[in-house]
Amino acid sequence: MPEPVVISDYDPAWPERYEMLRGRLASALGELAAAIEHVGSTAVPGMAAKPVIDLVVLLASKDDLPAVIERLADLGYRHEGDLGIVGREAFATPPGYAAHDHHLYVCAPDWGGYGDQIRFRDYLRAHAGAAADYAALKRALAVQFRNDRTAYTDGKAAFVRSILEIARPTSG
């Protein structure tokens, strides 16, 4: 049976947990990482979320992926491939961590989803009303789709798209 979708109240320890994970990754990856970001709902202060830290590493060069896979393997991360999202690679949590303590993704410098994740996070950080609306939606979806993570994720898609449309950079 799949693990149920559970939304927790904001935990002030989440940023500290991210910093610990980020430090370990930064030490291992060095110049291969252009950025290591905390994304997802745990990155929005005060917001309810699944209690999983989402980290995304932006590669300095797409050619660095083999070296990054090797260095992450030294930390116990297992490369899982792109899981259907071209330009973003997933890594399984190393042994010794809770099974879903954190999710780690590595993306190519030209992967458009990276900018979307940062814009979405930053918009919610700057707009408490939108963050509250998103948290309420997630809580409702977690009840409705407790044992169906795909339906839970799909249920958030329209909200995410609407925020990305508002937060889209303007040209000019």
N, C-alpha and C positions, 0 to 999 in steps of 0.2 A: 504494500500500500504506500502511495506517495506521502511524503512529509506534508502535513497540513500547512496552509497559509496562515500565519499568525502575525498580527500587527501589534507591536509593543509601543507603549508611551516612549517619548524621547528619553534617551539615557545619556546624561552628560559625560559618561565615560567613552562614548563613541569617538569623539575627536582624538582623545588620548590613545585609543586603540589604533586608530588610523595612523597617527604619528609614529607609533611603535612599528607597525607593519611597513610604513613608508621608509623609515630609517633603515630597516633591514634590507629592503629592496634597493634603496639608493646605494647602500654600501656594496651590494653585490653587482649592481648594473653599471654604476659609475657613469661614464660618458655615453654609454649606449642609450640611456634614457634622457630624452629632452624634457620630460615632465612626468611626475607621478601625482595623480590627482585623486582626491576623495570625491566620488560621485554617488548618485543615488540618494535616497531619502535620509539615510543616516548622516549625510553631509549637510543637512539643513537644520540649523539649531532650532530646537523646540518641536520638531516635526515627528509624528508617529511614523514608525517604519517596521519592516521586517528587520529583526536584529542581526543584520549581516552587513559588514563593511564592504562596500564595492570600491575597488581600486582599479584605475586604468593607467597603464604606462604608455606614454607616447614615445615611440622610437625616434631616435635621432635620424636614422636612415632605415628604409625598409630592408636594406641589405644586412642589417644588424640582427634580424630575427634569429638565425641559427645560433649566434653567440648568446643571445638573450635566453633562448631555450636551454642552452647548456648551463648558463650561470644560474638560472632558476631551478634547474634540475639539481644543482649542487645544494640548493636550499630545501629540496624535497618536493618542489612543485612538478607535477606531471602535465605535460603539454597535451591538451585535448583537441587541438585543431580549431577551426573557425566556428564550429557548431552551426554552420549555415549562414554566418554573417561574414562575408568576404571583407578582409581588411582588418578584422579583429580576431585575435587568438585568445582562447580560454585556457586556464591552468587550474588543475585540481588542487584543492587545499592539501598542504603537506601533512603527513602523519604527525600526530602530537597536537594538532589543533582540533577543536570541535568540528564536526563534519561540515557545517555551514557557517563557520565563524566569519569567513570573508570570501569574497569572489575576486579573482585577479584576472584582468584582461590586459593584453598588450596589443597596441594598434599601430598600424603604419601611419607615417606622417600625413598622408593624403586621405585617410579614412574620414569621411564627412561626419560620421556618427560621433567622433570625438568632440567636435565643436558643438554639436547638438547637446551632448551630455553636459558640457560646461555651461552653455547658455541656459539650459533648463534648470540646473542646480542654482546658478547665480540669480535667475529670475525669482525662484522660490525663496532664496535667501533675502532678496530685496522686497518681496511682496508677501507680507504675512497673510493677507486674505486669500491669495492664491494657494499658499502653502496649506492653510487650514482647509480650503476646499479639496485639495488633493488628498490630504490626510483623511477627510471624511469619506471621500470616494474609495480610498484604499480600504478603510475599515468596513464599508458596506460590501465591497467586492470580496473581502476576506471571509465574510459571513456567508455570502451567496455562493462562493466558489472555494470553500475551505479545502477541498480535496482535488481541486483542478487548477493547478498553477498556470496552465496555458490560458484558460478562460479568465483567470484573475488578471494576467498580463494583458490579454486582449481587451479587457474591460477598461484599462487605463489609457489605451492608445489614443482615443479621440481627445482626451484631456491633454495629454502630452503634446499632440500635434497642435492643439489650439495655443498652448503656451509657446511652443517653438515658433509659431506664426507671429505671435505678438513680439517675441524676443529676437526675431530675425534681424540681423544687421541691415541697416539701411545704406544704400549706396548714395554717394553724393558728396 
